[in-house]
Amino acid sequence: MFEKYQYVLENLREASHLRRISNFDSKDEKYIYINNRKLLNLSSNNYLALADNKNITQKFLEEIGEQYSFGSASARLLTGTLPVYSELEGLITSLYKSGGTLLFNSGYHANVGINSSLASKGDVIFSDKLNHASIIDGMRLSEGKFFRYPHNNMDALEKLLIRERKNYKDAIIVSESVFSMDGDIADLKKLVELKNKYNCILVLDEAHAFGVFGKNGLGVSEDMDILNEVDLLVGTFGKAIGSMGAFVTGKKVLIEYLVNKARSFIFSTALPPINIAFSKWIIENELPKTYQRRIKMLELGRKLGSESQIIPVIVGPNDKTVELCEILYQNGYFTLPIRPPTVPEGTSRLRLSLTTDINEKDMEKLCSIIGSINQTIKN
Ligand SMILES: Cc1ncc(COP(=O)(O)O)c(C=O)c1O
């Protein structure tokens, strides 16, 4: 009865595709400890070094944290909405000057809920080929049709729009802003132009940009001054903010629609109040202090050849990628191999993600190791 599963696992193992959960001895700010070895953690999304920060946790607990409980015991539409949830939604709405905001339990919940519910029968979604799995899963659950255009290829998207837009009623264009596995940035100005020209709704996932890009940390859309052109913008609290959960902010009618139609919102117990309070507290108290550190981190990312804090080192074959992770491990760096299906076949890579804690010294060593990695790949 279980042979099929064994067989699948064996095949994954042979192709160096098998995923395993790693255990760490402990984590401490920018380092991770494995077998008593201290490694610089280049594999987290803790971009602002706010997660695992004992001083910050302590300060939050002393200031307000003790008032909040660890369980909501209900979905938001039942008895799961305490004032702090609406306060956080209100805060996000005022920061973005949008029509409204809805919290989700995670970015995964948000993208599944949005992309499964926005397009009905007879509608269509146009999605960047490298969009996150949660966007793909949402589209798969949708009653609408979806097309995936080649990554960041605006000409291809326009050709698709010319060919297909007229065949459908409502249309949605969905993209990440900073792409999670490639660290590059979508051509947001062009996306806005196309959504206006072809009468589409624009949904932008700023999971890796919220808290990192923009004067107030609102994302690449803030940097590019197009916030009011994005119909729905997704941000997550589990990455730069060092907490957990997500929000979608944008047009009032769409937010109200999601409250009624996004099943991942409706049918799931709300996050604990203490967690919501922590996200709100971080956004109000810590995020505004991070501007200089964020700029420095992004400069470092650029120096390492990326447009963001995420630096892909594309290797290709799975086994070679695993091998290179080992080289970095031996040199005191913790990276994980990113393999299909997370990334397209033949593009296995190391995904180095920076945090504001990484200093000049780390940077120098990192640069020389990346240089030697590139050399290894060429050979
Ligand atoms: C672009 C993007 N969107 C959404 C998510 C999911 O967010 P969460 O981890 O909060 O579920 C991720 C997670 O890595 C992501 O990279």
The ligand as an SDF file (V2000), in Angstrom:
LIG
                    3D

 16 16  0  0  0  0  0  0  0  0999 V2000
    6.7310   35.9580   -2.6240 C   0  0  0  0  0  0  0  0  0  0  0  0
    6.1660   35.2260   -1.4700 C   0  0  0  0  0  0  0  0  0  0  0  0
    4.8650   35.3580   -1.1910 N   0  0  0  0  0  0  0  0  0  0  0  0
    4.3130   34.7110   -0.1460 C   0  0  0  0  0  0  0  0  0  0  0  0
    5.0580   33.9080    0.6810 C   0  0  0  0  0  0  0  0  0  0  0  0
    4.4090   33.1920    1.8200 C   0  0  0  0  0  0  0  0  0  0  0  0
    4.5030   33.9280    2.9760 O   0  0  0  0  0  0  0  0  0  0  0  0
    4.4020   33.2130    4.4020 P   0  0  0  0  0  0  0  0  0  0  0  0
    5.7260   32.6190    4.6880 O   0  0  0  0  0  0  0  0  0  0  0  0
    3.9910   34.3200    5.3250 O   0  0  0  0  0  0  0  0  0  0  0  0
    3.3380   32.1760    4.2660 O   0  0  0  0  0  0  0  0  0  0  0  0
    6.4190   33.7660    0.4450 C   0  0  0  0  0  0  0  0  0  0  0  0
    7.2310   32.9180    1.3610 C   0  0  0  0  0  0  0  0  0  0  0  0
    8.3360   32.6250    1.2300 O   0  0  0  0  0  0  0  0  0  0  0  0
    6.9860   34.4200   -0.6580 C   0  0  0  0  0  0  0  0  0  0  0  0
    8.2770   34.2750   -0.9430 O   0  0  0  0  0  0  0  0  0  0  0  0
  1  2  1  0
  2  3  1  0
  2 15  2  0
  3  4  2  0
  4  5  1  0
  5  6  1  0
  5 12  2  0
  6  7  1  0
  7  8  1  0
  8  9  2  0
  8 10  1  0
  8 11  1  0
 12 13  1  0
 12 15  1  0
 13 14  2  0
 15 16  1  0
M  END
$$$$
